[in-house]
Amino acid sequence: MKIYIVIPAHNEEEHIGSTLQSLLDQTHRPDKIVVVNDQSRDATPEIVSQFIAEYPFISMISLTSTEDHLPGSKVIRAFNEGIKTLDEDFDILCKFDADLIFPENYLEKVISHFNNSPKTGMVGGFCTIQKNGNWILENLTNKDHIRGALKAYRKACFEDIGGLKPSMGWDTADELLAQFHDWKIRTDQDLLVKHLKPTGSTYNNASKHKQGEAFYKLRYGLIITLIASAKLAFRKKDLGLFQDYITGYFVAVKQKQPFLLSKEEGEFVRQLRWKNILGKLF
């Protein structure tokens, strides 16, 4: 199976070299890697250029967007620009962050999961972060969710979901839409990736309401939003975030922000969420 990888990068001089090297060290090397240099003001493009000089299947494009590192919109706009440079001769498309170190068998195992089940539409491992000298699981999501940092899509699934949405919540919308189109999500707890820059470490204050906006855009409704907000705030060990999320939800309601899902898709999502919630309770 042919693998194409798109890596959005903004001021990643400390990490991008390690990420690219870990992909070069794979037991199954990717067929193409595109790094999208999104207005970096450090040595990111120079470091990537050094890899390009030696490995012709690596390329880079540069674009100018906002300086603000808001979750969702910035990175996916960069990702979508990267896709435009690729042909369609691939089987698997990956969206990887520029601050990851992959185990050498990562892509080999991803391919294996896709080959083992033709209905598997997305595959991913898990992020670990360094704490007190040890690498521990970055425990921000359920074990059945693939982090936005390391998504791998079967081509047909990616086409069915209509690509990725440039909005906070994109990395939940993609999985919900995949399930709406009868694709399976496969996570592998043995595939542990080192996440060099913990999630949210560069987000600015304007992003604190974005999670609540995302719940609105995903058509969760108020009750599911309350449950999801409480759960996420508890996992992040900051109960003050609960108020931020709910505030963001009502801001989105007042502004009538556009939804990421259709009414039919939204109904499916609410039924799926209630099924999961009740399944854990009973």
C-alpha positions as CSV (number, residue, x, y, z in Angstrom):
1,M,0.0,0.0,0.0
2,K,1.3,3.4,-0.9
3,I,1.5,6.0,1.9
4,Y,1.5,9.8,1.5
5,I,2.1,12.0,4.5
6,V,1.3,15.7,5.0
7,I,3.0,17.5,7.9
8,P,1.9,21.0,8.8
9,A,4.7,22.8,10.5
10,H,4.8,26.2,12.3
11,N,8.0,27.1,14.1
12,E,9.1,23.5,14.6
13,E,12.9,23.8,14.4
14,E,13.3,21.9,17.7
15,H,11.3,18.9,16.5
16,I,10.8,18.6,12.7
17,G,14.2,17.0,12.2
18,S,13.4,14.2,14.7
19,T,10.0,13.7,13.2
20,L,11.3,13.3,9.6
21,Q,14.2,11.1,10.7
22,S,11.8,8.7,12.5
23,L,9.8,8.5,9.3
24,L,12.9,7.7,7.3
25,D,13.8,5.0,9.8
26,Q,10.5,3.1,9.3
27,T,10.5,-0.5,8.3
28,H,8.1,0.6,5.6
29,R,9.1,4.0,4.3
30,P,6.4,6.4,3.1
31,D,6.2,7.0,-0.6
32,K,5.8,10.8,-0.3
33,I,6.1,13.3,2.5
34,V,5.0,17.0,2.1
35,V,5.9,19.4,4.8
36,V,3.8,22.6,4.8
37,N,5.8,25.4,6.3
38,D,3.1,27.6,7.7
39,Q,4.7,31.0,8.3
40,S,7.6,29.7,10.4
41,R,9.9,32.4,11.7
42,D,12.6,30.0,12.8
43,A,14.9,27.5,11.0
44,T,12.1,25.0,10.2
45,P,12.3,25.5,6.3
46,E,16.1,25.3,6.4
47,I,16.0,22.0,8.3
48,V,13.4,20.5,6.0
49,S,15.4,21.6,3.0
50,Q,18.4,19.6,4.2
51,F,16.2,16.4,4.2
52,I,14.8,17.3,0.7
53,A,18.3,17.5,-0.7
54,E,19.0,13.9,0.3
55,Y,15.5,12.3,-0.1
56,P,13.6,13.3,-3.3
57,F,10.3,11.9,-2.0
58,I,10.2,14.7,0.6
59,S,9.0,18.1,-0.5
60,M,7.9,21.4,1.1
61,I,5.6,24.2,0.4
62,S,5.4,27.5,2.2
63,L,2.3,29.5,2.9
64,T,1.2,32.6,4.9
65,S,-1.6,32.4,7.4
66,T,-2.4,34.0,10.7
67,E,0.2,34.1,13.5
68,D,-2.4,32.9,16.0
69,H,-2.1,29.2,16.8
70,L,-5.8,28.4,17.2
71,P,-6.7,24.8,17.4
72,G,-8.1,23.2,14.3
73,S,-8.5,25.8,11.6
74,K,-4.8,26.8,11.1
75,V,-3.4,23.3,11.0
76,I,-6.1,21.9,8.7
77,R,-5.9,24.8,6.2
78,A,-2.2,24.0,6.0
79,F,-2.9,20.3,5.6
80,N,-5.3,21.0,2.8
81,E,-2.8,23.1,1.0
82,G,-0.4,20.2,1.2
83,I,-2.9,17.8,-0.3
84,K,-3.1,20.0,-3.4
85,T,0.5,19.2,-4.2
86,L,-0.1,15.5,-4.2
87,D,-1.4,13.1,-6.9
88,E,-4.1,10.6,-6.1
89,D,-1.9,7.5,-6.5
90,F,-2.0,6.6,-2.9
91,D,-3.8,4.0,-0.7
92,I,-3.3,5.7,2.7
93,L,-3.1,9.4,3.5
94,C,-1.6,10.5,6.8
95,K,-1.9,13.8,8.7
96,F,1.0,13.9,11.1
97,D,2.2,16.7,13.4
98,A,5.7,18.0,13.2
99,D,6.7,17.2,16.8
100,L,6.4,13.4,16.9
101,I,8.9,10.5,17.1
102,F,7.4,7.3,15.6
103,P,8.5,3.8,16.5
104,E,10.2,2.2,13.5
105,N,7.4,-0.3,12.9
106,Y,4.6,2.4,13.0
107,L,3.7,2.6,9.3
108,E,4.2,-1.2,8.8
109,K,1.6,-1.9,11.6
110,V,-0.7,0.8,10.2
111,I,-0.7,-1.0,6.8
112,S,-1.3,-4.3,8.5
113,H,-4.4,-3.0,10.1
114,F,-5.8,-1.7,6.9
115,N,-5.0,-4.9,5.1
116,N,-6.6,-7.1,7.8
117,S,-10.0,-5.4,7.4
118,P,-11.3,-3.7,4.3
119,K,-13.8,-1.8,6.4
120,T,-11.2,-0.2,8.5
121,G,-11.2,3.5,7.4
122,M,-8.8,5.1,10.0
123,V,-5.9,3.8,12.0
124,G,-3.7,5.3,14.7
125,G,-1.6,4.7,17.7
126,F,-1.3,6.7,20.9
127,C,0.7,9.8,22.0
128,T,3.0,9.7,25.0
129,I,4.6,12.6,26.8
130,Q,7.7,12.9,28.9
131,K,7.1,13.3,32.6
132,N,9.8,13.0,35.3
133,G,12.1,11.3,32.8
134,N,9.5,8.7,31.7
135,W,7.2,8.5,28.7
136,I,3.6,8.2,29.8
137,L,0.3,8.0,27.9
138,E,-1.1,11.5,27.1
139,N,-4.5,10.6,28.6
140,L,-6.8,13.2,27.1
141,T,-9.1,11.0,25.0
142,N,-10.9,7.7,25.0
143,K,-8.9,4.6,23.9
144,D,-11.1,4.3,20.8
145,H,-10.2,7.8,19.5
146,I,-7.3,8.7,17.3
147,R,-5.5,11.9,18.2
148,G,-5.4,14.6,15.6
149,A,-1.6,14.5,15.7
150,L,-1.4,11.1,14.0
151,K,-4.3,10.3,11.7
152,A,-4.1,7.7,8.9
153,Y,-7.0,7.4,6.5
154,R,-7.8,4.8,3.9
155,K,-8.3,6.7,0.6
156,A,-11.9,5.7,0.1
157,C,-12.8,6.7,3.7
158,F,-11.1,10.1,3.3
159,E,-13.2,10.7,0.2
160,D,-16.4,9.6,1.9
161,I,-16.0,12.0,4.8
162,G,-15.2,14.9,2.4
163,G,-11.7,15.5,3.7
164,L,-11.0,17.4,6.9
165,K,-12.9,20.4,8.2
166,P,-10.8,23.6,9.0
167,S,-12.4,24.0,12.4
168,M,-11.9,23.0,16.0
169,G,-13.5,19.6,16.3
170,W,-12.2,18.3,13.0
171,D,-10.5,15.3,14.6
172,T,-13.8,14.2,16.1
173,A,-15.9,15.1,13.1
174,D,-13.8,12.9,10.8
175,E,-14.3,9.8,13.0
176,L,-18.0,10.4,13.4
177,L,-18.5,10.9,9.7
178,A,-16.4,7.8,9.0
179,Q,-18.8,5.8,11.2
180,F,-21.8,7.4,9.5
181,H,-20.4,6.0,6.3
182,D,-19.9,2.6,7.9
183,W,-16.2,2.7,8.3
184,K,-14.4,1.3,11.4
185,I,-11.9,3.2,13.5
186,R,-8.9,1.1,14.6
187,T,-6.6,2.1,17.4
188,D,-3.4,0.2,18.4
189,Q,-2.3,0.5,22.0
190,D,1.0,-1.0,21.2
191,L,1.9,1.8,18.8
192,L,3.3,4.5,21.2
193,V,4.5,7.7,19.6
194,K,6.6,10.3,21.5
195,H,4.8,13.6,21.5
196,L,7.6,16.2,22.0
197,K,5.3,19.2,22.5
198,P,2.2,18.4,24.7
199,T,-1.2,19.3,23.2
200,G,-2.3,22.8,23.7
201,S,1.1,24.1,24.9
202,T,1.1,26.8,22.2
203,Y,-2.6,27.7,22.1
204,N,-3.4,31.3,23.0
205,N,-6.1,32.6,25.3
206,A,-8.6,33.1,22.4
207,S,-8.7,29.3,22.1
208,K,-10.3,28.5,25.5
209,H,-13.9,28.7,24.2
210,K,-13.2,26.7,21.0
211,Q,-13.9,23.3,22.5
212,G,-17.4,24.4,23.4
213,E,-17.9,25.8,19.9
214,A,-16.8,22.5,18.5
215,F,-19.4,20.6,20.6
216,Y,-22.0,22.9,19.1
217,K,-20.7,22.5,15.5
218,L,-20.8,18.7,16.0
219,R,-24.6,19.0,16.8
220,Y,-24.1,17.4,20.2
221,G,-26.9,19.4,21.8
222,L,-26.8,20.9,25.3
223,I,-27.0,17.7,27.5
224,I,-24.3,15.8,25.6
225,T,-22.2,19.0,25.6
226,L,-22.5,19.3,29.4
227,I,-21.4,15.7,29.8
228,A,-18.6,16.0,27.3
229,S,-17.4,19.3,28.9
230,A,-17.3,17.9,32.4
231,K,-15.5,14.8,31.3
232,L,-12.8,16.7,29.4
233,A,-12.3,19.3,32.1
234,F,-11.8,16.4,34.6
235,R,-9.3,14.7,32.4
236,K,-7.3,17.9,32.0
237,K,-7.5,18.4,35.8
238,D,-8.9,21.9,35.4
239,L,-12.5,22.2,36.4
240,G,-12.5,25.9,35.3
241,L,-12.4,24.7,31.8
242,F,-15.9,23.4,32.2
243,Q,-17.2,26.9,32.3
244,D,-15.0,27.9,29.4
245,Y,-16.4,25.1,27.3
246,I,-20.1,25.9,28.1
247,T,-19.5,29.6,27.5
248,G,-18.0,28.7,24.1
249,Y,-21.1,26.5,23.3
250,F,-23.5,29.3,24.0
251,V,-21.4,31.9,22.1
252,A,-21.7,29.5,19.1
253,V,-25.5,29.2,19.6
254,K,-25.9,33.0,19.8
255,Q,-23.7,33.6,16.7
256,K,-25.4,30.7,14.8
257,Q,-22.1,29.4,13.8
258,P,-22.1,26.9,10.8
259,F,-22.4,23.2,11.7
260,L,-19.7,20.7,10.6
261,L,-22.4,18.0,10.1
262,S,-25.7,17.8,8.3
263,K,-29.0,17.3,10.2
264,E,-29.0,13.6,9.3
265,E,-25.3,13.2,10.3
266,G,-26.0,15.1,13.6
267,E,-28.9,12.8,14.5
268,F,-26.6,9.8,13.9
269,V,-23.9,11.4,16.1
270,R,-26.3,12.1,19.0
271,Q,-27.6,8.5,18.8
272,L,-24.1,7.2,18.8
273,R,-23.0,9.4,21.7
274,W,-26.0,8.3,23.8
275,K,-25.3,4.7,23.0
276,N,-21.7,5.1,24.2
277,I,-22.7,7.0,27.3
278,L,-25.4,4.5,28.4
279,G,-23.1,1.6,27.5
280,K,-20.5,2.9,30.0
281,L,-23.1,3.5,32.7
282,F,-24.8,0.1,32.3
